[in-house]
Amino acid sequence: MEGDEETAAAAGSQDVYLDALHDFVHLQQRQITWLEENLQQLLVAGRKLAVEISEKISYKVYVLTKR
């Protein structure tokens, strides 16, 4: 009987470990999704900024060449 109790205890602790691991993996997946969304937003903002800078440079070049 003692061996059965040890086996049951080991299986129970393994279940706790697997549950914790599952929770950890789920949290990591949520964080990755959050990071992907934020990186996408940064990419869009960066592209808009690049367009604005390019337009300002083009305008300044235009003004300087008109003189």
KELUMRO-46509 format. One record per residue: residue in three letters; x, y, z of N, C-alpha, C in turn. Coordinates in nm, 3 decimals, padded with zeros to 5 digits, m for minus. Layout:
<pts>
code = ALA&npx = X&npy = Y&npz = Z&capx = X&capy = Y&capz = Z&cpx = X&cpy = Y&cpz = Z
...
</pts>
This chain:
<pts>
code = MET&npx = 00.081&npy = m00.120&npz = 00.000&capx = 00.000&capy = 00.000&capz = 00.000&cpx = 00.086&cpy = 00.127&cpz = 00.000
code = GLU&npx = 00.199&npy = 00.121&npz = 00.066&capx = 00.283&capy = 00.239&capz = 00.075&cpx = 00.331&cpy = 00.283&cpz = m00.063
code = GLY&npx = 00.364&npy = 00.189&npz = m00.150&capx = 00.407&capy = 00.220&capz = m00.286&cpx = 00.296&cpy = 00.288&cpz = m00.365
code = ASP&npx = 00.172&npy = 00.243&npz = m00.344&capx = 00.058&capy = 00.304&capz = m00.413&cpx = 00.039&cpy = 00.449&cpz = m00.369
code = GLU&npx = 00.058&npy = 00.476&npz = m00.240&capx = 00.043&capy = 00.612&capz = m00.189&cpx = 00.151&cpy = 00.704&cpz = m00.246
code = GLU&npx = 00.273&npy = 00.651&npz = m00.254&capx = 00.382&capy = 00.731&capz = m00.310&cpx = 00.357&cpy = 00.759&cpz = m00.458
code = THR&npx = 00.308&npy = 00.659&npz = m00.529&capx = 00.278&capy = 00.678&capz = m00.671&cpx = 00.167&cpy = 00.781&cpz = m00.689
code = ALA&npx = 00.064&npy = 00.774&npz = m00.606&capx = m00.047&capy = 00.870&capz = m00.614&cpx = 00.002&cpy = 01.011&cpz = m00.580
code = ALA&npx = 00.089&npy = 01.021&npz = m00.479&capx = 00.142&capy = 01.152&capz = m00.441&cpx = 00.228&cpy = 01.209&cpz = m00.554
code = ALA&npx = 00.310&npy = 01.124&npz = m00.615&capx = 00.394&capy = 01.169&capz = m00.726&cpx = 00.308&cpy = 01.213&cpz = m00.844
code = ALA&npx = 00.203&npy = 01.138&npz = m00.873&capx = 00.114&capy = 01.174&capz = m00.983&cpx = 00.043&cpy = 01.305&cpz = m00.953
code = GLY&npx = 00.004&npy = 01.324&npz = m00.828&capx = m00.063&capy = 01.449&capz = m00.789&cpx = 00.029&cpy = 01.568&cpz = m00.803
code = SER&npx = 00.154&npy = 01.553&npz = m00.761&capx = 00.248&capy = 01.665&capz = m00.772&cpx = 00.281&cpy = 01.691&cpz = m00.919
code = GLN&npx = 00.282&npy = 01.586&npz = m01.000&capx = 00.306&capy = 01.604&capz = m01.143&cpx = 00.189&cpy = 01.681&cpz = m01.206
code = ASP&npx = 00.067&npy = 01.651&npz = m01.163&capx = m00.049&capy = 01.724&capz = m01.213&cpx = m00.041&cpy = 01.872&cpz = m01.177
code = VAL&npx = 00.002&npy = 01.901&npz = m01.055&capx = 00.017&capy = 02.040&capz = m01.013&cpx = 00.123&cpy = 02.109&cpz = m01.099
code = TYR&npx = 00.234&npy = 02.039&npz = m01.122&capx = 00.341&capy = 02.093&capz = m01.205&cpx = 00.291&cpy = 02.119&cpz = m01.347
code = LEU&npx = 00.218&npy = 02.024&npz = m01.404&capx = 00.168&capy = 02.040&capz = m01.540&cpx = 00.066&cpy = 02.153&cpz = m01.550
code = ASP&npx = m00.018&npy = 02.168&npz = m01.448&capx = m00.113&capy = 02.280&capz = m01.445&cpx = m00.039&cpy = 02.413&cpz = m01.441
code = ALA&npx = 00.064&npy = 02.421&npz = m01.358&capx = 00.143&capy = 02.544&capz = m01.348&cpx = 00.214&cpy = 02.572&cpz = m01.480
code = LEU&npx = 00.266&npy = 02.469&npz = m01.542&capx = 00.334&capy = 02.484&capz = m01.671&cpx = 00.236&cpy = 02.531&cpz = m01.778
code = HIS&npx = 00.118&npy = 02.474&npz = m01.778&capx = 00.014&capy = 02.516&capz = m01.873&cpx = m00.021&cpy = 02.663&cpz = m01.853
code = ASP&npx = m00.038&npy = 02.705&npz = m01.728&capx = m00.068&capy = 02.845&capz = m01.699&cpx = 00.045&cpy = 02.937&cpz = m01.746
code = PHE&npx = 00.169&npy = 02.893&npz = m01.723&capx = 00.285&capy = 02.972&capz = m01.763&cpx = 00.289&cpy = 02.987&cpz = m01.915
code = VAL&npx = 00.267&npy = 02.877&npz = m01.987&capx = 00.269&capy = 02.881&capz = m02.133&cpx = 00.157&cpy = 02.972&cpz = m02.185
code = HIS&npx = 00.041&npy = 02.963&npz = m02.124&capx = m00.072&capy = 03.048&capz = m02.165&cpx = m00.037&cpy = 03.196&cpz = m02.144
code = LEU&npx = 00.024&npy = 03.227&npz = m02.031&capx = 00.065&capy = 03.365&capz = m02.003&cpx = 00.167&cpy = 03.412&cpz = m02.106
code = GLN&npx = 00.262&npy = 03.326&npz = m02.139&capx = 00.363&capy = 03.361&capz = m02.239&cpx = 00.299&cpy = 03.388&cpz = m02.374
code = GLN&npx = 00.201&npy = 03.307&npz = m02.411&capx = 00.132&capy = 03.327&capz = m02.538&cpx = 00.058&cpy = 03.461&cpz = m02.540
code = ARG&npx = m00.004&npy = 03.497&npz = m02.428&capx = m00.073&capy = 03.626&capz = m02.420&cpx = 00.026&cpy = 03.740&cpz = m02.431
code = GLN&npx = 00.143&npy = 03.726&npz = m02.367&capx = 00.244&capy = 03.831&capz = m02.374&cpx = 00.299&cpy = 03.845&cpz = m02.515
code = ILE&npx = 00.318&npy = 03.733&npz = m02.583&capx = 00.366&capy = 03.737&capz = m02.722&cpx = 00.265&cpy = 03.807&cpz = m02.811
code = THR&npx = 00.138&npy = 03.776&npz = m02.792&capx = 00.032&capy = 03.841&capz = m02.870&cpx = 00.034&cpy = 03.992&cpz = m02.844
code = TRP&npx = 00.046&npy = 04.031&npz = m02.718&capx = 00.051&capy = 04.172&capz = m02.681&cpx = 00.171&cpy = 04.240&cpz = m02.749
code = LEU&npx = 00.287&npy = 04.174&npz = m02.745&capx = 00.407&capy = 04.230&capz = m02.807&cpx = 00.390&cpy = 04.244&cpz = m02.958
code = GLU&npx = 00.331&npy = 04.142&npz = m03.021&capx = 00.309&capy = 04.148&capz = m03.166&cpx = 00.218&cpy = 04.266&cpz = m03.202
code = GLU&npx = 00.113&npy = 04.286&npz = m03.123&capx = 00.022&capy = 04.398&capz = m03.149&cpx = 00.093&cpy = 04.531&cpz = m03.133
code = ASN&npx = 00.173&npy = 04.544&npz = m03.029&capx = 00.246&capy = 04.670&capz = m03.006&cpx = 00.352&cpy = 04.693&cpz = m03.112
code = LEU&npx = 00.420&npy = 04.588&npz = m03.154&capx = 00.519&capy = 04.604&capz = m03.261&cpx = 00.452&cpy = 04.646&cpz = m03.391
code = GLN&npx = 00.335&npy = 04.592&npz = m03.418&capx = 00.261&capy = 04.631&capz = m03.538&cpx = 00.225&cpy = 04.780&cpz = m03.532
code = GLN&npx = 00.181&npy = 04.825&npz = m03.415&capx = 00.147&capy = 04.967&capz = m03.399&cpx = 00.271&cpy = 05.055&cpz = m03.416
code = LEU&npx = 00.384&npy = 05.010&npz = m03.363&capx = 00.508&capy = 05.086&capz = m03.379&cpx = 00.551&cpy = 05.091&cpz = m03.525
code = LEU&npx = 00.532&npy = 04.982&npz = m03.596&capx = 00.567&capy = 04.978&capz = m03.737&cpx = 00.483&cpy = 05.078&cpz = m03.816
code = VAL&npx = 00.354&npy = 05.081&npz = m03.789&capx = 00.264&capy = 05.176&capz = m03.857&cpx = 00.305&cpy = 05.319&cpz = m03.824
code = ALA&npx = 00.330&npy = 05.346&npz = m03.696&capx = 00.370&capy = 05.481&capz = m03.654&cpx = 00.504&cpy = 05.520&cpz = m03.718
code = GLY&npx = 00.596&npy = 05.425&npz = m03.725&capx = 00.726&capy = 05.452&capz = m03.787&cpx = 00.713&cpy = 05.485&cpz = m03.935
code = ARG&npx = 00.626&npy = 05.412&npz = m04.003&capx = 00.604&capy = 05.440&capz = m04.146&cpx = 00.543&cpy = 05.579&cpz = m04.165
code = LYS&npx = 00.447&npy = 05.615&npz = m04.081&capx = 00.386&capy = 05.748&capz = m04.091&cpx = 00.490&cpy = 05.856&cpz = m04.066
code = LEU&npx = 00.576&npy = 05.834&npz = m03.966&capx = 00.680&capy = 05.931&capz = m03.936&cpx = 00.778&cpy = 05.943&cpz = m04.052
code = ALA&npx = 00.813&npy = 05.831&npz = m04.113&capx = 00.905&capy = 05.835&capz = m04.227&cpx = 00.844&cpy = 05.913&cpz = m04.343
code = VAL&npx = 00.716&npy = 05.897&npz = m04.366&capx = 00.648&capy = 05.972&capz = m04.473&cpx = 00.649&cpy = 06.121&cpz = m04.440
code = GLU&npx = 00.619&npy = 06.157&npz = m04.316&capx = 00.619&capy = 06.298&capz = m04.276&cpx = 00.757&cpy = 06.360&cpz = m04.294
code = ILE&npx = 00.860&npy = 06.290&npz = m04.251&capx = 00.997&capy = 06.341&capz = m04.263&cpx = 01.033&cpy = 06.357&cpz = m04.410
code = SER&npx = 00.999&npy = 06.259&npz = m04.490&capx = 01.029&capy = 06.265&capz = m04.633&cpx = 00.959&cpy = 06.384&cpz = m04.698
code = GLU&npx = 00.833&npy = 06.406&npz = m04.662&capx = 00.758&capy = 06.520&capz = m04.718&cpx = 00.821&cpy = 06.652&cpz = m04.676
code = LYS&npx = 00.864&npy = 06.663&npz = m04.551&capx = 00.926&capy = 06.788&capz = m04.503&cpx = 01.058&cpy = 06.813&cpz = m04.575
code = ILE&npx = 01.136&npy = 06.707&npz = m04.593&capx = 01.264&capy = 06.723&capz = m04.664&cpx = 01.239&cpy = 06.763&cpz = m04.809
code = SER&npx = 01.143&npy = 06.698&npz = m04.872&capx = 01.111&capy = 06.732&capz = m05.012&cpx = 01.067&cpy = 06.877&cpz = m05.024
code = TYR&npx = 00.987&npy = 06.923&npz = m04.930&capx = 00.940&capy = 07.061&capz = m04.933&cpx = 01.057&cpy = 07.158&cpz = m04.915
code = LYS&npx = 01.145&npy = 07.128&npz = m04.821&capx = 01.259&capy = 07.217&capz = m04.797&cpx = 01.352&cpy = 07.221&cpz = m04.919
code = VAL&npx = 01.371&npy = 07.105&npz = m04.982&capx = 01.453&capy = 07.101&capz = m05.103&cpx = 01.387&cpy = 07.184&cpz = m05.213
code = TYR&npx = 01.256&npy = 07.172&npz = m05.225&capx = 01.180&capy = 07.250&capz = m05.324&cpx = 01.196&cpy = 07.400&cpz = m05.299
code = VAL&npx = 01.181&npy = 07.440&npz = m05.173&capx = 01.193&capy = 07.582&capz = m05.138&cpx = 01.334&cpy = 07.632&cpz = m05.166
code = LEU&npx = 01.433&npy = 07.554&npz = m05.130&capx = 01.572&capy = 07.597&capz = m05.151&cpx = 01.607&cpy = 07.606&cpz = m05.299
code = THR&npx = 01.551&npy = 07.518&npz = m05.380&capx = 01.584&capy = 07.521&capz = m05.523&cpx = 01.507&cpy = 07.631&cpz = m05.596
code = LYS&npx = 01.400&npy = 07.682&npz = m05.538&capx = 01.323&capy = 07.791&capz = m05.600&cpx = 01.393&cpy = 07.925&cpz = m05.585
code = ARG&npx = 01.484&npy = 07.935&npz = m05.490&capx = 01.551&capy = 08.064&capz = m05.463&cpx = 01.643&cpy = 08.105&cpz = m05.573
</pts>
